[in-house]
Every structure is written in structure tokens, then in C-alpha cells.
Amino acid sequence: MKVILQKNVKSLGNAGDMVEVNDGYARNYLFPKELAKPATEGNVKNLKKQKKAEEKKKQAEIDRARALAEKLDKSPVEIETKAGEGGRLFGSVTSKEISEELQKQHNIKIDKRKINLKDPIKSLGVTNVEVKVYPNITGTLKVHVKEQ
């Protein structure tokens, strides 16, 4: 019997998959626990519609992420902090500070964990920082650290 899985089932597959199972397994386990539904014509059409809608939604997310990455490339962030001799900072500039300044200056909200800062910035000048916007989509943010 062909069924469409409603939820992930460990030994069968993921939600939305169409799989072949024994009749008894389907009637006695999968259907009562609402883990699957029969693969009728109507259910298969609904499944195809759902997959198209999900694909469209995912594509829209990717488009938004690319637009955000381009916006980050064009939006440098300026941070003023105290510095000593030779341009060395008292303390350092962290991803949290970069995130807060990006929100203040350009009204772009980015989680501090998505800012890929290998080491905190400890000197004056311009630093290019990679920002992970979406899986496989990154933007480069210019962080300009000035003396206060």
C-alpha cells in the first residue's frame, strides 16, 4: 500500500515522502497515529501543491538573503572607541557591538552569531567582516573603527 508520510518516521522516511508499506502496518500503526495518509489521487495532488508552495517560499527566502547580502556590502559600519598609542584599542570590538551598531546606523538586524569574526578587532582602521545571511550565502561588512 502506498502512503504519504505526514511526519518523519525513523525507519520509513521524512514528512511528505511517498512510501510503500504493508497494509497492516499502515492500517494498524501509521493511520491511527496520524503519521501517514493513503496515497489517493487527491492526497497526491495536495502533496504536489504543498511542495511547490514550499519551493516558492524557499526561493523567496533565498532572494531576500541575497538582497540583504548586497545591502551589507554597501553599508559600512563606523564604531568609535577609545584607543591608545599606535592605534591599539582599550579592549576590543566584538560581534555583539557590530550587530548593535548595524541596527542603529542602518536599521539592519543581524544576530551576533551570524557575524563571523575570527578574533575580536583590537586596532583602528577598516576591517572586512563576513556575515552569514543564509546557508551558502554570505555578505561582507566593512567595519571602520575610529578613535573617540
Summary of the structure (lengths in Angstrom):
residues: 148
radius of gyration: 25.0
end to end distance: 72.0
largest distance: 78.7
contacts: 391
relative contact order: 0.14
helix: 40%
strand: 34%
